[in-house]
Amino acid sequence: MNYQVAKKTFASWIKSGITPFEILNALRKLQVVGINLDQEDDPQVIFESINSTGVALTNSDLIRNFLLMDDHNQDQLFDTYWIPIETLLRRNNSNNNLDQFFRQYLITKKNSTIMERKVYFEFVDLFKKQRFTHESALQELKTYAKIYASFLYPDEAKYNDQIRDYLRELKQLRQTTCYPFLLHVFKDFQDQRIDEKTLTSVLSLITTYLIRRSICNVSTNSLNTLFAYLYARVFKVAQNKEKYYEAINKYLFSQKGKNEIPADEVVKYALKHSNLYQNQELCRILLLDVENGDSKEKLATQNLTIEHAWC
């Protein structure tokens, strides 16, 4: 795989006008450094100290090395867990989705907001506090990665059409702040704590909440905190899980100020008077909902553009 990447890179360089001799000359300037460790040395600590002096690795690189570097089952763990996680989330040779997953996963587990620059350290802290082994941590990450992949690629998700539609709308709205909360909810569904009807109802509620706020152009600044704490706050009373959807609904509708759900009259006014055209994804969702309604035959939308709308 590395060979193919290098071959493709060299080919693009040559196509841009760089000669093979120049590439070879550059390669001759590379240096390979081998570091021999004594038995008492911690390879992870050595690695982190070296990494801090050069170009910083991504959070997913650091977490991978932490979980695999000094494990005697490194190859087995890599093939059984890490490769499937990467396959689920990593596209176009980019670590972005993988890095975002680890941050959202940690927000879910810690029920608190986490800054990007603290993701790796928070992961190590969680690993120690939960008394994970390398394998148990990778097992859990693989479970959550399967759920998270359905958020990123709804068309590939193995859920019913209605659930995929809601996930598609959330992706179109670019409202990823709700993903840590939804990781909780989808995990409950996977563990059979809630049924498909409840999962669909919760998704509908969250999608409606975010669409109404988007229509009214309400600032999204507070949503990171809201969704980071939402699950823990709703279900701090264990009995609330017996009325799962109702408890979430009641909590959201009790919000005031920056987190409240816009009232019907406010939404109606915004639909009539606001410049919604600037948010084309929102327009697309609203117009297609009007077009399709509850019809079983949905309009194919891949090649449609919005030109004009008359009321």
C-alpha positions, 0 to 999 in steps of 0.5 A: 500500500505504501509502495502504491502511494509512493508510486502515485506521488512520484508519477504526479511529481514527474508529470508536474515537471520534476525529473526522476534524477531530482527525485532520486537526489532528494531521496538520497538526502533522507536519513533513517534513524534506529533507536535501540530501547532497553527493556525498562524503556517505555516505547510510547514515552520515547515516541511522544518525546520524539513526536513533540520535536517534529511535525505533530501527528494527528490525534488518530495517529497518536491514539493508534500508536498508543493502543498498538505500539507496545502490545505483543498482539500488535498485528492481530489487534491491527488487523482485527480492530484498527483496519476495520475502524479505518475502513469504516471512517477513513476516505480519500486518504484523509484522517479528518473523519477519523480524528472527528470520530475520536473527539465525538466518542470522547465527548460521548464517554465523558459527557462534556465538551473537549477541545481538539488539542486535548483529544489524545490526552483525554483518551489516555485519561479515559483508558486509565480510568476505565481500566481498558486493555488495548483490546477492550478499548479497540473493541469498543472503538470498533462498535462506536465506529460502526454507528458513527459511519452511519452518520457520515454515510447514511446511504450505506447504513443498515437502518430503515429508510426513515432513519436513513432519511433523518441521518441524511438531513442531519448530514446536509445541515452539517449539524455534527454537534448532535453526534455525541448524543446520537452515539448514546441513543444508537448504542442504546438501540444496538443494546436493545434498550430501546426499539426502532420506533423510539429511535426514529422518534428521537431522531425526528425530534432532534432533526426538527429541533435543529431545522427549526433553529436553522429556519430562525437563524438561531446561533449554534454556539450553544449546541456543543455544550447542550448535546455534550451534556444532554444524555447525562442530564436527561437520564441522571434519573434512571426511571427516565429510561422507561419513558425514553423519548418522552424524557428527551422531549420534555427536557428539550421543550423546557429549555429557555434562552439560547437553547429553546425550541423556536415557537410556531409563530416565530418559525412561520414569520421566518419562513415568510420574511427571512432570507433562507435562500442563503442556506441552500441545504436547508431550502432543499430539505424543506422543499423536498419535504413539501414535494414528497410528503408521505408519498412512498415514491420519493423524488430523485434529487441528485441532479436538482438545483434550486432556481426560484420558489413562488408562494 
